[in-house]
Amino acid sequence: MKRIFQQICELYSYIYYRIYTWLAKYFGKYYTADQIGFLLPMILLTMSLAPIYNLCSFMISVDFKDSIFVFCIIHAFFIVRMSNAFTRSLPQMDKKYRKESKVQRKKRLKKVILLVVVTVFWFITYMFIAVMEASSVSDLTSPSPEIMEQLKDIRNS
């Protein structure tokens, strides 16, 4: 498990490094390439962590507002942690990835594409299940008579 986590972290850093070098090549090193390069790994991290966190909060029956607040705090921690790690280790990443061969680059690119596809598939599957669950729950509950009266008043006015 630890090895898989290390490989995923390495793929995130590789994505960051490739986007950073691409942006630095086209726009210059001082054009916030590090912040923009950090955007895609954070989107992928959000897409992979949100369903896991939401499932955990559903299992322990946490209020939705509290759940979102805690998720934002946890996600902010990950963002700050990874941002510091990426910007501090940029020279080491440069040494590590600059001399990679075309075969190594293709191999890493395949892993990155697999990570993106699995993450997007995981997120879409979870969202589909969540929407289906929410629609099935809403079908079972009928609105209260007060709400029905309010709706009639709105329609009539």
C-alpha positions as a printed NumPy array, in Angstrom:
array([[  0.   ,   0.   ,   0.   ],
       [  2.837,   2.363,   0.844],
       [  4.452,   1.681,  -2.524],
       [  1.224,   2.485,  -4.381],
       [  0.875,   5.737,  -2.425],
       [  4.475,   6.672,  -3.288],
       [  3.855,   5.969,  -6.975],
       [  0.724,   8.108,  -6.971],
       [  2.585,  10.952,  -5.242],
       [  5.357,  10.628,  -7.815],
       [  2.795,  10.855, -10.621],
       [  1.325,  14.005,  -9.08 ],
       [  4.783,  15.545,  -8.88 ],
       [  5.502,  14.479, -12.467],
       [  2.28 ,  16.14 , -13.656],
       [  3.254,  19.281, -11.756],
       [  6.776,  19.262, -13.189],
       [  5.627,  18.773, -16.793],
       [  3.025,  21.526, -16.59 ],
       [  5.496,  23.825, -14.821],
       [  8.221,  23.31 , -17.446],
       [  5.736,  23.746, -20.296],
       [  4.434,  27.018, -18.851],
       [  7.913,  28.258, -17.951],
       [  9.086,  27.557, -21.505],
       [  6.25 ,  29.513, -23.088],
       [  5.622,  32.298, -20.58 ],
       [  8.813,  32.614, -18.553],
       [  9.658,  31.402, -15.079],
       [  8.142,  34.387, -13.304],
       [  4.679,  34.101, -14.804],
       [  3.16 ,  32.127, -11.903],
       [  3.959,  28.839, -13.615],
       [  4.214,  27.099, -10.259],
       [  0.696,  28.069,  -9.157],
       [ -0.879,  27.159, -12.488],
       [  1.112,  23.936, -12.672],
       [ -0.253,  23.067,  -9.264],
       [ -3.865,  23.363, -10.477],
       [ -4.259,  20.023, -12.319],
       [ -2.828,  17.856,  -9.509],
       [ -5.156,  19.603,  -7.056],
       [ -8.184,  19.036,  -9.275],
       [ -7.283,  15.355,  -9.517],
       [ -6.735,  15.169,  -5.779],
       [-10.124,  16.774,  -5.153],
       [-11.829,  14.372,  -7.528],
       [-10.272,  11.392,  -5.793],
       [-10.683,  12.537,  -2.178],
       [-14.195,  14.003,  -2.315],
       [-16.008,  10.682,  -2.842],
       [-13.933,   8.944,  -0.184],
       [-14.547,  11.672,   2.334],
       [-18.232,  11.91 ,   1.466],
       [-18.682,   8.157,   1.898],
       [-16.951,   8.275,   5.284],
       [-19.095,  11.184,   6.465],
       [-22.226,   9.379,   5.239],
       [-21.253,   6.258,   7.186],
       [-20.896,   8.149,  10.464],
       [-23.966,  10.362,   9.774],
       [-22.365,  13.793,   9.865],
       [-24.398,  16.894,   9.037],
       [-23.777,  18.086,   5.46 ],
       [-22.665,  21.613,   6.442],
       [-20.195,  20.279,   8.981],
       [-19.016,  17.693,   6.487],
       [-18.243,  20.317,   3.835],
       [-16.431,  22.491,   6.375],
       [-14.244,  19.603,   7.551],
       [-13.567,  18.541,   3.95 ],
       [-12.448,  22.072,   3.068],
       [-10.082,  22.139,   6.042],
       [ -8.622,  18.736,   5.166],
       [ -8.295,  19.711,   1.521],
       [ -6.639,  23.023,   2.417],
       [ -4.122,  21.054,   4.485],
       [ -3.347,  18.844,   1.472],
       [ -3.032,  21.884,  -0.791],
       [ -0.595,  23.66 ,   1.522],
       [  1.379,  20.472,   2.133],
       [  1.688,  19.571,  -1.535],
       [  2.384,  23.158,  -2.566],
       [  5.297,  23.368,  -0.158],
       [  6.558,  19.949,  -1.208],
       [  6.376,  20.753,  -4.921],
       [  8.009,  24.164,  -4.747],
       [ 10.798,  22.984,  -2.445],
       [ 11.551,  19.91 ,  -4.498],
       [ 11.452,  21.593,  -7.914],
       [ 15.268,  21.513,  -8.319],
       [ 15.317,  17.8  ,  -7.451],
       [ 12.461,  17.151,  -9.886],
       [ 14.374,  19.045, -12.538],
       [ 17.45 ,  16.844, -12.039],
       [ 15.336,  13.689, -11.963],
       [ 13.141,  14.294, -15.014],
       [ 15.323,  16.423, -17.285],
       [ 17.497,  13.537, -18.457],
       [ 14.739,  11.   , -18.93 ],
       [ 14.678,   9.126, -22.194],
       [ 11.768,   9.116, -24.619],
       [ 10.89 ,   5.585, -23.513],
       [ 10.727,   6.639, -19.862],
       [  8.687,   9.698, -20.795],
       [  6.162,   7.579, -22.72 ],
       [  5.961,   5.113, -19.846],
       [  5.281,   7.886, -17.331],
       [  2.807,   9.525, -19.688],
       [  0.85 ,   6.255, -19.874],
       [  0.775,   6.115, -16.064],
       [ -0.395,   9.72 , -15.87 ],
       [ -3.152,   9.087, -18.407],
       [ -4.205,   5.983, -16.466],
       [ -4.296,   8.017, -13.235],
       [ -6.42 ,  10.723, -14.854],
       [ -8.82 ,   8.21 , -16.435],
       [ -9.23 ,   6.203, -13.222],
       [ -9.746,   9.364, -11.159],
       [-12.339,  10.793, -13.537],
       [-14.09 ,   7.409, -13.803],
       [-14.107,   7.083,  -9.996],
       [-15.562,  10.579,  -9.597],
       [-18.223,  10.181, -12.304],
       [-19.263,   6.768, -10.961],
       [-19.562,   8.157,  -7.46 ],
       [-21.55 ,  11.167,  -8.65 ],
       [-23.892,   8.893, -10.628],
       [-24.469,   6.71 ,  -7.561],
       [-24.98 ,   9.769,  -5.349],
       [-27.495,  11.311,  -7.751],
       [-29.375,   8.027,  -8.11 ],
       [-29.441,   7.635,  -4.318],
       [-30.685,  11.177,  -3.82 ],
       [-33.405,  10.77 ,  -6.428],
       [-34.583,   7.493,  -4.918],
       [-34.765,   9.055,  -1.457],
       [-36.678,  12.065,  -2.761],
       [-39.178,   9.774,  -4.514],
       [-39.994,   8.059,  -1.235],
       [-40.704,  11.207,   0.737],
       [-43.746,  13.305,   0.028],
       [-43.837,  17.021,   0.838],
       [-45.695,  18.166,   3.903],
       [-49.16 ,  19.734,   3.564],
       [-47.745,  23.16 ,   4.489],
       [-45.297,  23.016,   1.604],
       [-48.076,  21.917,  -0.752],
       [-50.174,  24.932,   0.309],
       [-47.209,  27.266,  -0.255],
       [-46.663,  25.818,  -3.719],
       [-50.334,  26.322,  -4.572],
       [-50.141,  29.935,  -3.397],
       [-47.073,  30.52 ,  -5.544],
       [-48.731,  29.009,  -8.591],
       [-51.888,  31.037,  -8.126],
       [-50.101,  34.366,  -7.778]])
